[in-house]
């Protein structure tokens, strides 16, 4: 009989929503494969998660690199590790007017937020459908529901993630495999720091959600097999209103929310 171990694979698992999701999986006794760039962060996170009595495998992979996602898949396959749940959480943004931001950084973000996510989803959903079991949670954002001045590329990538998730979910609906899209609003993670966004009005004046609460919403929706969940009542209202608001008006509203509180010059 084939010796197959069952695991949940989580990218971006050492901080923010990804870390909180890892804790929920560990509490429910899932073995884990956690992926991030920093080895020290991975080891520290693994030590904490192992306290739940589970097995934790760490992979230091830079998913900004084009081949990293497929290398991760091949590494796990060579170790005969079956992934029952895939969580694509890793994602970044860049802040500023598109005419002023750095192209290569934005292309890296597209690689991370879209290409790596598509690669892992493609490779694992085929396996899941073949054995007729498995779950995928893709972390999108309410940012994908509206145009985002000062974060044009990030909003675009998250619109892709949500649309892509809903599309593939429909294609595999005759199987037992489910794909869930999690749409958080602004959340208290390292995202804004990495995006150089600390001067934005949304950070300076807004209320950021607790990543543990966002993770719980996503985890419960995924376990229930729901197609999507918008985390937070305020965000649910915003998305509902956005469905009947012209894009040009939403763009103007978002620009006011995300503009710098003060000019850096």
Secondary structure, 3 states (H helix, E strand, C coil): CCCCEEEEEEECCCCHHHHHHHHHHHHCCCEEEEEECCHHHHHHHHHHHHHHCCCEEEEECCCCCCCHHHHHHHHHHHCCEEEEEEEECCCCCCCCCCCCCCHHHHHHHHHHHHHHHHHHHHHHHHHHHHHCCCEEEEECCHHHHCCCCCCHHHHHHHHHHHHHHHHHHHHCCCCCCEEEEEECCCECCCHHHHCCCCCEHHHHCCCCECHHHHHHHHHHHHHHCCCEEECCHHHHHHHHHHCCCCHHHHHHHHHHHHCECCCCC
